[in-house]
């Protein structure tokens, strides 16, 4: 299994503080999906950046780039057009609790 990261680039500064009702709904769906990926052992880490720029990052495992791209492109925030995804392969070299 390979490790992958995708960045979620949001459409404007201060996005978290200025979300519309529809954006809030979609981002709630995004978070529920991340919790499912976590419970299935796919998700390693996820979270938003804080401050004026609220981009997010998702680190997960997938067998290859095609599977990783499918996971990223199915993210509700990307599907709804509230974020652009940027996928890269990553090697998690050190992670607390993981040897």
N, C-alpha and C positions, 0 to 999 in steps of 0.2 A: 504494500500500500504506500502510495506517495502522499506527501503533505502539500497542501495548496493554500494560498491566501487570495481572497478577493477583497478589493477595496470598493466601498460604496461611496461614490462621489455625489453629494446632494446638490440640488439646483441653486442654492443661495446661501449666503452667510446667515448665521443665527437661525438656521433651519428648525432646530428643536423648539425654539421659543416662538416660532411664527407659523407652525403647521396649521393647515386648514383641517376641518373635521375629516374630510376624505383622506388627507395625508396621514392623520392620526390613525384612522381605521386601517389603512394599508400597512403602516409601520407596526401596528399591533399584530397583524397577520404575519409580517416578517418575523417578529419576535417569537410568536407561537411556533413558526416553522423552525427557527433556530433551536428552540427547546426540544422539539421532536428529533432533530438531527443530533442533539446532545444526548438524549436518552437512548438513541440507537448506536452511540459510540462513534459517530462520524465527526462531530464537531469537537475541536480541540479548545478553541477560544473565540470569543466574539465580543465586540463592544464598539461604542462610538468614541470619536475624539471630542473633547470638550472645548469650550471657548467659542469664538466666532465661527470657526469652521467645524462642522459636525459630521465629517466623513466617518464612515464605519469600516471596520475590518472583521473578516471572518476567516479563521484558520480551521481547516478541516482535512480529512483524509479521503482520497479517491484513488482508484486503481490506475487511472491515466488521465491525460488532459481532456479527452472527449467527455469522460464521466464528470470530471471537475467542472467543465464548462456547462454541462447540463444542470448540475447542482446550482451554480451561480445564476444561470439564466432563468431558473425557475423561482428565484427569490421574488416574492410579491412586490417589493419596492422597485425592482428592475422591470418586472412585467408591467407594472402600472406607470412606469416612466418617471418615478420620483427619485430615482438614482441611476447612475451609470456604473456598470461593473467593470473592474479591471482585474484580470486573473493573472497570477504568477505562481510558479512552483516555488516552494520554500522548504528548507530543512530546519526543523525544530531541533536545535542542538542542545539546548538546556531549558528545562521546564521543571519548576519546583514540583516535587511529588512524582516525577517521571525520570527513570534512570536510563 
